[in-house]
Amino acid sequence: MSAIASASVPSPTLSALHRDAIVVDMTMPWGDYAQRAELKPGTLDRLIDSGYGMVSLTVAQDRTPFAEAMASLAKERRFFLERPDRFVLVDTAADIERAKAEGKLAIAFHFQGCNPLDGKLENVELFYDLGIRHMLLAYNMRNLAADGCHERTDAGLSRFGLALVAEMNRVGMIVDVTHVGYRSSLDTIEASTAPVIFSHSNPRAMFEHERNIRDDQIRACAASGGVVGINGLDLFLGGPPTVELFLRHMRYCLDLVGPEHVGLGLDFVYDPETLTNVLIRGTAQRFPASSGYDRARVPEFFQPEQVPPLTDALSAAGYGDDDVRRILGGNWMRVARQVWRPANRGV
């Protein structure tokens, strides 16, 4: 097993700075579509032991139809609502602050791709009211809204995509252009009236991969007020997911756009063998071998237990406490305060 087995992982030592910070990881694949459900409780324990304040969970993606997305979201909402002593479902940024104060883990949800909407703009508000706090426009391949990063061509945002961005802005859902094609991502940032994010993307200048993003994409994201979350997958880091290599990717973005626009988006997979079989081997079109996806191996992921040492490494690299707090979660909190609005649940 390439990833660390949860039963063998010691609880990390948390520095005072790490304990004080609100640590936000903007992406963790979660739905039962590609990972074993029995591993979920232990994974949540690992996040809590690693000092997490909030995690955003993938509950559906572009291959998920509307009904399945709704069922997945309903199941996950019930799981967390039945455990109020440990978890807080996120409505606004204030809920993350409350969870931190109460010693609980805040939970947000997102979609990786807009196909769960079933082509209906009115479903944006429906899913927002049920807890979807950011959504990728596309996932590697072309859909109704945009091109993905692995498309043969580089078409821009469609007319539906433009309308979708406007509706997400209106509702308060954060627009996410991770996995989106180059031109579509820039079109989206230009069209949006709110900050746009790359929730889990790495700089292409550090490692050449179609999933990684170019300097002008990073700058455009920052200019919108957005944040780039650094991804911990070895395929995009260009080597084993060590703290040192992760920090090099992070420092490249920090040097490019400053500490106000960089965060965490680990994309940590707690069941890598199952996910590899279901997604990388099972949906070859979305993960083309020509784009560097090796079906013969199981990828390695940056682990939650590596985040506390990352905090120490940022301090050792000369970043001040305020900047470290921004990077660990403060920047995501800023975007959440700017974009999210209280959900309308008819009460």
RODO-2510 file (C-alpha; in nm, 4 decimals, decimal comma):
residues 347
     n   res          X          Y          Z
     1     m     0,0000     0,0000     0,0000
     2     s     0,1555     0,3269    -0,1086
     3     a    -0,0421     0,5518     0,1245
     4     i    -0,0027     0,5251     0,4997
     5     a    -0,2506     0,2844     0,6574
     6     s    -0,4608     0,4765     0,9078
     7     a    -0,4135     0,2185     1,1830
     8     s    -0,0345     0,2623     1,1735
     9     v    -0,0182     0,6410     1,1697
    10     p     0,0929     0,8031     1,4963
    11     s    -0,0792     1,1223     1,6060
    12     p     0,1395     1,4162     1,5041
    13     t     0,2825     1,6680     1,7470
    14     l     0,1058     2,0018     1,7015
    15     s     0,2937     2,3263     1,7566
    16     a     0,1249     2,6167     1,9320
    17     l     0,0991     2,7961     1,5962
    18     h    -0,0652     2,4959     1,4328
    19     r    -0,3112     2,4534     1,7211
    20     d    -0,3994     2,8229     1,7042
    21     a    -0,4540     2,8319     1,3271
    22     i    -0,7777     2,7346     1,1546
    23     v    -0,6473     2,4651     0,9190
    24     v    -0,8644     2,4335     0,6078
    25     d    -0,8185     2,1634     0,3436
    26     m    -1,0331     2,2568     0,0463
    27     t    -1,0426     1,9126    -0,1174
    28     m    -1,0786     1,5556     0,0022
    29     p    -1,2498     1,2946    -0,2205
    30     w    -1,5171     1,1356    -0,0025
    31     g    -1,8168     0,9805    -0,1738
    32     d    -1,8663     0,6037    -0,1685
    33     y    -1,8447     0,6016    -0,5498
    34     a    -1,4699     0,5286    -0,5359
    35     q    -1,3623     0,4532    -0,1780
    36     r    -1,4685     0,2051     0,0899
    37     a    -1,7156     0,3505     0,3387
    38     e    -1,5716     0,1562     0,6329
    39     l    -1,2530     0,3652     0,6147
    40     k    -1,4353     0,6947     0,6715
    41     p    -1,4480     0,7084     1,0546
    42     g    -1,0764     0,6421     1,0949
    43     t    -0,9982     0,9019     0,8303
    44     l    -1,1963     1,1675     1,0160
    45     d    -1,0070     1,0799     1,3344
    46     r    -0,6820     1,1372     1,1463
    47     l    -0,7934     1,4831     1,0343
    48     i    -0,8913     1,5801     1,3874
    49     d    -0,5644     1,4469     1,5301
    50     s    -0,3772     1,6496     1,2665
    51     g    -0,5376     1,9736     1,3825
    52     y    -0,7808     2,0281     1,0967
    53     g    -1,0445     2,2969     1,1417
    54     m    -1,2404     2,2341     0,8209
    55     v    -1,2337     1,9963     0,5276
    56     s    -1,4327     2,0194     0,2048
    57     l    -1,5510     1,6776     0,0892
    58     t    -1,6175     1,5677    -0,2693
    59     v    -1,9636     1,4104    -0,2726
    60     a    -2,0132     1,3902    -0,6517
    61     q    -1,8295     1,4589    -0,9762
    62     d    -1,8953     1,4922    -1,3481
    63     r    -1,9702     1,1204    -1,3883
    64     t    -2,2435     1,1456    -1,1197
    65     p    -2,6015     1,2046    -1,2433
    66     f    -2,8420     1,4283    -1,0528
    67     a    -3,0234     1,1540    -0,8597
    68     e    -2,7007     0,9888    -0,7431
    69     a    -2,5549     1,3251    -0,6409
    70     m    -2,8651     1,4019    -0,4378
    71     a    -2,8532     1,0599    -0,2702
    72     s    -2,4835     1,0988    -0,1887
    73     l    -2,5371     1,4431    -0,0423
    74     a    -2,8357     1,3283     0,1640
    75     k    -2,6376     1,0350     0,3043
    76     e    -2,3384     1,2477     0,4007
    77     r    -2,5511     1,5229     0,5534
    78     r    -2,7246     1,2677     0,7741
    79     f    -2,3955     1,1106     0,8832
    80     f    -2,2562     1,4408     1,0095
    81     l    -2,5823     1,5819     1,1460
    82     e    -2,6185     1,2693     1,3618
    83     r    -2,2810     1,3462     1,5257
    84     p    -2,3124     1,7076     1,6488
    85     d    -2,0674     1,6417     1,9307
    86     r    -1,7840     1,6097     1,6764
    87     f    -1,8849     1,7872     1,3548
    88     v    -2,0388     2,1124     1,2311
    89     l    -2,1928     2,1333     0,8849
    90     v    -2,0847     2,4570     0,7227
    91     d    -2,3314     2,7218     0,6141
    92     t    -2,1125     3,0329     0,6467
    93     a    -1,7562     3,1053     0,7570
    94     a    -1,8883     3,1729     1,1076
    95     d    -1,9633     2,8013     1,1391
    96     i    -1,5960     2,7209     1,0842
    97     e    -1,4991     2,9644     1,3579
    98     r    -1,7620     2,8128     1,5884
    99     a    -1,6372     2,4615     1,5194
   100     k    -1,2833     2,5693     1,6039
   101     a    -1,3967     2,7286     1,9300
   102     e    -1,5921     2,4146     2,0248
   103     g    -1,3144     2,1710     1,9333
   104     k    -1,5096     2,0206     1,6433
   105     l    -1,4349     1,9593     1,2751
   106     a    -1,6247     2,1760     1,0257
   107     i    -1,7509     1,9955     0,7156
   108     a    -1,8260     2,1491     0,3760
   109     f    -1,9219     1,9719     0,0531
   110     h    -1,8373     2,0265    -0,3123
   111     f    -1,8880     1,8790    -0,6588
   112     q    -1,5985     1,8067    -0,8946
   113     g    -1,7794     1,9049    -1,2137
   114     c    -2,1200     2,0534    -1,2903
   115     n    -2,2911     1,7508    -1,4500
   116     p    -2,4838     1,6734    -1,1274
   117     l    -2,6880     1,9855    -1,2086
   118     d    -2,8451     1,7945    -1,4997
   119     g    -2,8057     2,1038    -1,7168
   120     k    -3,0460     2,3070    -1,5018
   121     l    -2,9251     2,6360    -1,3562
   122     e    -3,1968     2,6306    -1,0893
   123     n    -3,0234     2,3322    -0,9319
   124     v    -2,7294     2,5519    -0,8305
   125     e    -2,9364     2,7113    -0,5550
   126     l    -3,0891     2,3770    -0,4601
   127     f    -2,7485     2,2199    -0,4040
   128     y    -2,6128     2,5313    -0,2342
   129     d    -2,8960     2,5168     0,0178
   130     l    -2,8005     2,1535     0,0855
   131     g    -2,4385     2,2390     0,1577
   132     i    -2,2433     2,2510    -0,1705
   133     r    -2,0048     2,5395    -0,1099
   134     h    -1,7876     2,5241    -0,4215
   135     m    -1,8115     2,3493    -0,7562
   136     l    -1,5679     2,2744    -1,0350
   137     l    -1,7032     2,3672    -1,3762
   138     a    -1,5565     2,0575    -1,5466
   139     y    -1,3499     1,7499    -1,4612
   140     n    -1,0715     1,6763    -1,7105
   141     m    -1,3090     1,6346    -2,0074
   142     r    -1,5508     1,8694    -2,1837
   143     n    -1,9014     1,9095    -2,0478
   144     l    -2,1882     2,1505    -2,1078
   145     a    -2,0082     2,4381    -1,9345
   146     a    -1,6390     2,4178    -2,0162
   147     d    -1,3455     2,2201    -2,1489
   148     g    -1,1451     2,0046    -1,9105
   149     c    -0,7686     2,0172    -1,8819
   150     h    -0,7208     1,6906    -2,0766
   151     e    -0,9344     1,7836    -2,3777
   152     r    -0,7723     1,7608    -2,7198
   153     t    -0,8807     2,1159    -2,7973
   154     d    -0,8839     2,4229    -2,5751
   155     a    -1,2275     2,5715    -2,6234
   156     g    -1,3415     2,8381    -2,3827
   157     l    -1,6404     2,8732    -2,1557
   158     s    -1,9728     2,7928    -2,3253
   159     r    -2,2844     3,0091    -2,3121
   160     f    -2,4202     2,7730    -2,0494
   161     g    -2,0911     2,8081    -1,8638
   162     l    -2,1212     3,1862    -1,8607
   163     a    -2,4748     3,1618    -1,7237
   164     l    -2,3580     2,9057    -1,4680
   165     v    -2,0841     3,1355    -1,3374
   166     a    -2,3370     3,4179    -1,3036
   167     e    -2,5779     3,1929    -1,1120
   168     m    -2,3057     3,0666    -0,8794
   169     n    -2,2074     3,4275    -0,8111
   170     r    -2,5699     3,5159    -0,7364
   171     v    -2,6259     3,2224    -0,5028
   172     g    -2,2935     3,2483    -0,3194
   173     m    -2,1298     2,9258    -0,4384
   174     i    -1,7540     2,9571    -0,4950
   175     v    -1,6491     2,9038    -0,8572
   176     d    -1,3677     2,6473    -0,8813
   177     v    -1,1600     2,5981    -1,1984
   178     t    -0,9449     2,3037    -1,0925
   179     h    -0,9432     2,0301    -1,3630
   180     v    -1,0702     2,2937    -1,6107
   181     g    -0,9002     2,3691    -1,9431
   182     y    -0,6642     2,6637    -1,9797
   183     r    -0,8861     2,8937    -2,1859
   184     s    -1,2023     2,7967    -1,9979
   185     s    -1,0350     2,8781    -1,6662
   186     l    -0,9297     3,2242    -1,7810
   187     d    -1,2736     3,2894    -1,9346
   188     t    -1,4311     3,1936    -1,6025
   189     i    -1,2098     3,4223    -1,3978
   190     e    -1,2844     3,7099    -1,6353
   191     a    -1,6596     3,6449    -1,6199
   192     s    -1,6914     3,6041    -1,2439
   193     t    -1,7782     3,8956    -1,0174
   194     a    -1,6511     3,7026    -0,7130
   195     p    -1,3154     3,5413    -0,6311
   196     v    -1,2416     3,2258    -0,8310
   197     i    -1,0330     2,9440    -0,6845
   198     f    -0,8124     2,6548    -0,7897
   199     s    -0,9014     2,4334    -0,4942
   200     h    -0,6344     2,1689    -0,5625
   201     s    -0,3847     2,2580    -0,8348
   202     n    -0,0073     2,2869    -0,8626
   203     p     0,2220     2,5154    -1,0641
   204     r     0,3125     2,3815    -1,4059
   205     a     0,6462     2,5599    -1,3846
   206     m     0,7411     2,3176    -1,1069
   207     f     0,6304     2,0030    -1,2895
   208     e     0,5023     1,9693    -1,6459
   209     h     0,1609     1,8034    -1,6376
   210     e    -0,1653     1,8976    -1,8090
   211     r    -0,3405     1,9038    -1,4712
   212     n    -0,1005     2,1638    -1,3367
   213     i    -0,1602     2,5327    -1,4026
   214     r     0,0411     2,8053    -1,5704
   215     d     0,1719     3,1223    -1,4140
   216     d    -0,0869     3,3432    -1,5854
   217     q    -0,3662     3,1245    -1,4452
   218     i    -0,2210     3,1592    -1,0956
   219     r    -0,1887     3,5360    -1,1352
   220     a    -0,5421     3,5701    -1,2735
   221     c    -0,6805     3,3681    -0,9829
   222     a    -0,5003     3,5914    -0,7338
   223     a    -0,6140     3,9070    -0,9137
   224     s    -0,9745     3,7909    -0,8710
   225     g    -0,9149     3,7613    -0,4973
   226     g    -0,8964     3,3835    -0,5182
   227     v    -0,6681     3,1172    -0,3742
   228     v    -0,4634     2,8301    -0,5187
   229     g    -0,4741     2,5169    -0,3014
   230     i    -0,1612     2,3040    -0,3341
   231     n    -0,2294     1,9412    -0,4268
   232     g    -0,0451     1,6544    -0,2556
   233     l    -0,0680     1,3880    -0,5283
   234     d     0,2699     1,2580    -0,6459
   235     l     0,1590     1,2715    -1,0116
   236     f     0,1305     1,6497    -0,9900
   237     l     0,4175     1,7137    -0,7489
   238     g     0,6566     1,5278    -0,9767
   239     g     0,7904     1,2975    -0,7062
   240     p     0,7159     1,1356    -0,3706
   241     p     0,4832     1,3579    -0,1625
   242     t     0,7322     1,4751     0,0989
   243     v     0,6960     1,7912     0,3041
   244     e     0,9998     1,9300     0,1227
   245     l     0,8580     1,8807    -0,2279
   246     f     0,5123     2,0021    -0,1267
   247     l     0,6720     2,3131     0,0226
   248     r     0,8666     2,3801    -0,2986
   249     h     0,5416     2,3902    -0,4969
   250     m     0,3855     2,6097    -0,2312
   251     r     0,6809     2,8487    -0,2219
   252     y     0,6717     2,8892    -0,5994
   253     c     0,3141     3,0156    -0,5744
   254     l     0,3959     3,2254    -0,2678
   255     d     0,6763     3,3953    -0,4581
   256     l     0,4480     3,4500    -0,7579
   257     v     0,1359     3,5942    -0,5913
   258     g     0,2088     3,6338    -0,2200
   259     p     0,0871     3,4654     0,0992
   260     e    -0,2684     3,5998     0,0610
   261     h    -0,3471     3,3662    -0,2301
   262     v    -0,2084     3,0222    -0,1419
   263     g    -0,3676     2,7470     0,0668
   264     l    -0,4154     2,3737     0,1145
   265     g    -0,6066     2,1470    -0,1231
   266     l    -0,4405     1,8134    -0,0541
   267     d    -0,6764     1,5928    -0,2585
   268     f    -0,5964     1,3223    -0,0027
   269     v    -0,7392     0,9816    -0,0914
   270     y    -0,7842     0,7480     0,2065
   271     d    -0,8479     0,4384    -0,0090
   272     p    -0,6018     0,4750    -0,2986
   273     e    -0,6231     0,1173    -0,4287
   274     t    -1,0010     0,1264    -0,4676
   275     l    -1,0011     0,4738    -0,6193
   276     t    -0,7308     0,3743    -0,8675
   277     n    -0,9354     0,0725    -0,9784
   278     v    -1,2629     0,2625    -1,0059
   279     l    -1,1446     0,5901    -1,1568
   280     i    -0,8000     0,5748    -1,3161
   281     r    -0,8402     0,2189    -1,4465
   282     g    -1,2175     0,2229    -1,4776
   283     t    -1,2712     0,5564    -1,6556
   284     a    -0,9710     0,5682    -1,8873
   285     q    -1,1065     0,8536    -2,0988
   286     r    -1,0960     1,0923    -1,8037
   287     f    -0,7435     0,9826    -1,7081
   288     p    -0,5607     0,9315    -2,0395
   289     a    -0,2337     0,7397    -2,0340
   290     s    -0,0933     1,0019    -2,2714
   291     s    -0,1343     1,2555    -1,9893
   292     g     0,0819     1,0624    -1,7465
   293     y    -0,1672     0,8376    -1,5664
   294     d     0,0035     0,5045    -1,5012
   295     r    -0,2589     0,2340    -1,4514
   296     a     0,0028    -0,0115    -1,3262
   297     r     0,0684     0,1717    -1,0006
   298     v    -0,1240     0,3210    -0,7113
   299     p    -0,0445     0,6925    -0,6629
   300     e     0,0943     0,8305    -0,3393
   301     f    -0,0705     1,1155    -0,1496
   302     f     0,0440     1,3791     0,0985
   303     q    -0,0995     1,2650     0,4311
   304     p    -0,2962     1,4692     0,6888
   305     e    -0,0240     1,3897     0,9429
   306     q     0,2234     1,5803     0,7246
   307     v     0,0362     1,9098     0,7633
   308     p     0,1704     1,9863     1,1152
   309     p     0,5325     1,9357     0,9953
   310     l     0,4462     2,1602     0,6986
   311     t     0,3512     2,4325     0,9461
   312     d     0,6920     2,3954     1,1100
   313     a     0,8627     2,3980     0,7692
   314     l     0,6887     2,7220     0,6698
   315     s     0,8081     2,8857     0,9904
   316     a     1,1602     2,7528     0,9379
   317     a     1,1543     2,8956     0,5839
   318     g     1,1035     3,2441     0,7286
   319     y     0,7296     3,2975     0,6962
   320     g     0,5813     3,4911     0,9869
   321     d     0,3041     3,3542     1,2046
   322     d     0,0348     3,5675     1,0398
   323     d     0,1334     3,4474     0,6928
   324     v     0,1443     3,0855     0,8069
   325     r    -0,2076     3,1205     0,9485
   326     r    -0,3236     3,2639     0,6142
   327     i    -0,1695     2,9753     0,4208
   328     l    -0,3067     2,7066     0,6524
   329     g    -0,6629     2,8311     0,6259
   330     g    -0,7001     3,2050     0,6668
   331     n    -0,7056     3,2669     0,2927
   332     w    -0,9863     3,0161     0,2405
   333     m    -1,1713     3,1813     0,5290
   334     r    -1,1379     3,5204     0,3596
   335     v    -1,2874     3,3890     0,0345
   336     a    -1,5671     3,2165     0,2260
   337     r    -1,6549     3,5406     0,4040
   338     q    -1,6616     3,7235     0,0705
   339     v    -1,8691     3,4704    -0,1232
   340     w    -2,0835     3,2459     0,0955
   341     r    -2,4304     3,3583     0,1969
   342     p    -2,6656     3,1967     0,4497
   343     a    -2,8609     2,9172     0,2829
   344     n    -3,2329     2,9599     0,2232
   345     r    -3,3967     2,6488     0,3667
   346     g    -3,7464     2,7916     0,3934
   347     v    -3,7280     2,8675     0,7647
***
